[in-house]
């Protein structure tokens, strides 16, 4: 398949995508305790890795490597079960884990180092001309064909996807300056004051209207890059001590290489922190127009088929919420929340502003009344429980009459021995956590 642009034909068969799975995922801990960051659940049924994977497939890119080094078992299983390309094509999706070699006995030291350790593999792809570098913890929808077309039209060695940013957010990002031709000429990491003023650019050169350019006079890197393959290999060998693309490799290359900016003026969110992840999930319930939609038939988001039964709601009051497949809800109130697959909510519960990730399996006789004669707390949310502003990780067993409401307004707390953390005021239960009856958090 080929994308046709104003300048002719772009052959996507010459593009290989590399999705960087990140390190230990400390910003998303404890959600990353049992899994790699790209394997974290999203929107009740997806995983973070499904976003860049689906963008690639919708952009006709079918050679995809996912690089990771921590807790990659569930990610590997998800990728292998979900993204099976036809045996009659050259498409594949493969997880590359960090590995020790005689030349390099270390873990990945950063984004650039992860790619450097697999240069031997990338060099074998002789027909590949461009390498698309993506992150595994962003929420957005992009047609990479347009991105790569811009890269080829400007004869760039490297093209960075950038966001227009206003004054309020500018100091939170790494900013860059461009000249009239869109070439990147300067970088500044989270500038303030005079340094911030010096990073103003005329974003009309990238396609914004004069009104938009006045409101958003800065551009920030999204951590999405396309390299000429030969240039990337050359840079990684030229700077053997540099471990990060955004902070080291790309700024060092701007003087000697043609580094261009491609403007992406649409929704994009870095969901690599607990607070950003929580807010982005709940924003999906917004009406009438959420910032990101999973209902786009032209560019769907794919995930693993589970063949679950429909959800069953028995005398429930549900407002502005997303209910995943295979859930059982009984006589409860659900408001502004996301419930993942196989969630079970018992009678008398009130769930507000909460992300419940659901479960990996059903208990026997899931449709029956829970057997409280047993000492074990059943899977799901027990009777008369109240939860507000929380993330309930998979397979949680929340007892009866529990209150998860952060009653003391704690901002940060580590209660791992009790089955939960508090991050930015959000209570986060661990995967497989058991919270006994009558507990108050």
Secondary structure, 3 states (H helix, E strand, C coil): CEEEECCEEEEHHHEEEEEECCCCCHHHCCCCCCCCHHHCEECCCEECHHHHHHHHHHCCCCEEEEEECCCCHHHHHHHHHHCCCCCCCCCEEEEEECCCCCCCCCCCCCHHHHHHCCHHHHCCCCCCCEEEEEECCEEECCCHHHHHHHHHHCCCCEEEEEEEECHHHHCCCEEEEECCCCEEEEEEECCCCHHHHCCCCCHHHHCCCHHHHHHCCEEEEEEEEEEEHHHHHHHHHHCCCCCCHHHHHHHHHCCCCCEEEEECCCCEEECCCHHHHHHHHHHCCCCCCCCCCCCCCCCCCCCCCCCCCCCEEECCEEECCEECCCCEEECCEEECCEECCCCEECCCCEEEEEEECCCCCCCCCCCCCCCCCCCCCCCEECCCCEEEEEEECCCCEECCCCEECCCCCCCEEEEHHHCEEEECCEEEECCCCEECCCCEC
